[in-house]
Amino acid sequence: MDLQLKGLTALITGSSLGLGFAAAMALAKEGARVVINARHPDKLSEAASRIKRETRAEVYPIPGDVTNATFPAELIAAIQMSLGNLDILITNAGGPPSGQFESFDDIAWQKAIDLSFLSQVRLIRSALPLLKQSQAASVLTVTSYSVKQPIPNLILSNSIRAATVGLTKTLALELGSERIRFNSILPGWTETERVYDLMRYRAQINNTSLDEELKKLSRESPLDRIGTAEEFGRVAAFMVSPAASFMTGVMLNLDGGMYKGTF
């Protein structure tokens, strides 16, 4: 299937590794020019080099921290100045730390809100003028299946990512008349650096090993495994592509059946 992504411009935040990198790679393979962003310039440069080497696509790395209140607008301004347009926005960021409710104070909550919610609000708000000029505008937020089925020891993520789902659905309704599509992927456990870090934390508190905790995760899926970042990237590329032009307001579980609810 031709996803009709050739020549479109996509911004993917949190894309030096993990899910964001996989989405950027998938889009580049389909012919999109990709702007990638992450906090650490060295890792971002390595990611850009790898994408260029494997796809020969146009790749533009712009380092910066999306939790900084002014940076999202600066990032979009840089894209407008250097590229002139933006068709696709994928708002992705690392998740907040593990822990139970009583272990977090107001400062921890505010940092988590800045990371997992306000960064997405600011990116979307800043990108809207460019997206309104696109004939194939699409926004994809990256959340978690925990918005439907809370995950133990992830009180910050469980709570705050639900706000992003509410934002995404509301914007799909508000801005559909502008021909801008808004969707979200709710990934389950996936082979990423963040998941390995979370499982090391679980191994520590459960007095087990990383391998044992990963096996426990695998048993949560009827497929008896966790997902790969590449699987996420392929689904993300489809959802933001013109091939999915009638898909909006969708909160898509991508969890190998880990979520046990019907809806």
N, C-alpha and C positions, 0 to 999 in steps of 0.2 A: 504493500500500500504506500502511495506517495502521500506523506503527511503535509505537503505543500508548505514546508518551512524554509525552503531555499530563499535566501535574500532577506529574511526577516531578522530583526534585531531583538535579542533576548538578554535580559539582566537576571542573573541568578546570584543571590546573596548567600553567604556561608558556603562558598563553593570551592574552597581549596582542597576539601576532602569530603568523604561521606556521601550523604544523599545529595547535597548541592553539587558536588563534583560530578556525580553520576548523571544528574540531570543536564549539566552543562555539556558533558561528553556526548550524551544521547542527542541533544539538540545540534551540536556541532557535526555529528555524523550525518544528520539529516540536511545539512547545508545552511543552517542558521549561523549568523555571526553572533558570538556570545561575549557578553561582558561579565566577567567573574569578579567576585568581591570576597574578601576575608580580612581579618585583622592583621595577620602576619605577612608582610611583604615577601619574605623568602619562600614560604609555603605556597603563596599565591603564584609567585613566579614559576615555581616548579610545576604547579598544576597547569598553568597556561602553556608551558613548554610541552608538557605531555599531550595536552589536547591538540595543539598544533601539529605535533609529530604524528599523532595517530589519525588525524582527520584532515589536516591541511586547511582547516577552517580559519576564518578571522577570529582572533581571540584578543580581548582587551582586558588586562587585569587592572583593577583599581582598588588598592588597599584602603581599609578604613573600618571603623567600628560602628555598626548600625545602631548600637545602644546609645551612642552619642547623639543628643537631640538635634544637632545641626547637620550631622553627616548625611542622612538620607537625602536632604535637599541638595547638598553639595555633590553627592554622587550622581543624581539625576541631571544636575546642571552640567557636570563634566561630560555625561553622555550626549546631552543636547549639543554641546559645543563641539565635540569631536566627531560624533556620528550623525547628529541631526534628527534622529528618530528613535522610537522605542515601540515595539509591538507586543512584547511578552515580558512579564514580570513574575519571577518566582521568588517569593519571600521565604527564606529559609534561614534559620539560626540555630546554634547549639542550644540544647535545653538547659533548664536550671538544675541546680544540684539535688541529689537525693536527700531524703530525710523525712521525718514525721513532723506533724503539725507543731508540736511544742518546741521543736529545735530551731524554729525560724522566727526572727524578730521583724520589725517593720522594714528595716534596711534590706534584709534578704528578700522580702516580698517585693519591694520596689524595684530591686535589681532584676528580679524575675519578670516583673511586668514590663520593664524597659526592654528586656531581651526578647521575650516571647510574645508580646502583644504590641506595645507602643512602637517598636521598630517596624512592625508591619503596617501599622496605621500611618506612620510618617512616610514610609516608602511609597505606599499607595497614593497618599495625598500628593506627594511631590511628583509622582509619575503621571497623574491623571491628565494634565495638559497634553503631554506627548501621546498617551494612549488614545485620547479622544481624536487625534489626527490619524490614527492607524485604521486600516481597513480590516485588520485581523487581530484586534486587541484582546489580550487574555491575561488574566492574573490567576496565579496558583499559589495558595498558601499551604504551608507544610505544617501539619499539626500532629496528631497521634490518635490511635484507636482508643487511647485512654479517655477521650472525651465521651465515649460511650460506655467504657468498662474501665473504671479507675484502676491504676496499677499501684500495688503496695509500695510505700516509701517514696512516692513521687507526688506528694501533696501539692507542690508548687506547679508542676507541669499539668497535673490533672485539672487543677482549678483554672489556670490562666489560659491554657490552650482552648478551653471551652469558649472563652471570650473571642478568640480568633475565629472559631467556627461561626459564632453569632455575627461577627463582623462580615465574614465572607458571604453568608447567606443574605444578609441585609443589603450588601452592596450589589449582589446579583440582581436583587429586586429593584434597587434604586437606580442603577446605571445600565440596566438592560436596554433602555431606550437610546442610550449612547452607543450601543453595539459593543459594549465591553463585557466580556464573560468573566465570571468569578467562580472558581471551584477550589476545593481543598482535597489533598490526599491525607488520609489518616493511616500512616504506616504502623504496622506492628513491629515486633522485634526483627531487626535487620542487622546484617553484618557491617557495623560501622565502629569507628573508634569510640564514639560515645557509648554505644551498647556494651562494648568490652569494658569500658571504665565502670559502668553501672554494675556489671556482673562481678567485677573485682571487688566493688563495695559490698555486694551481696555475699560474696565468698568470705569476706572479712567478718561480717556480722553473723554469718551462719556457720563459721568455722569449716568451710568447705573449700573447693578449688574452683578456678575459673571454668575448667572443663565440665565439672559437675553442674555448675549453674547454667552453662550453655545447653547442656543436655536437658535440664529442667525446662528451659525455654522452648526447646524443640518439641517437647511433649505437649505443649499448649496448642500446637497446630495439628490439625488432622493430617497434614502433609509430613509431619514428623521432622520438621526442620524450620530454621528461621530464614528470612528472606535475604536476598543479596541486594547490594546497592544498585547493581546493573538492572535488576528487575524493576526497582523503583524508577530509575532513570527512563526506561522505556515507556512506562505508564505516564510519567510526567510529560514526556515529549508529546505523546498522543493527546493528552488532555489540553495542552496549551496550543495545539496545532489547529489550523483551519479544517483539518479532517474531522475534528470534534466540534464543529461550528454550532451545533444545536445543543451542546452540553453546557449548562450553566446552573449555578446554585447546587451543585452536586458535592456531597461530602463522601468521598470514595474510600471505603476500607481497603487497604492493601496489606493484609495481615496473615495470609495463609489460613484463614478460618479461625484465628485466635479469638476474635470476638464471637461470643456465643449467642448473641441476641438475634431475633428474626429481622428487625428493621434497623 
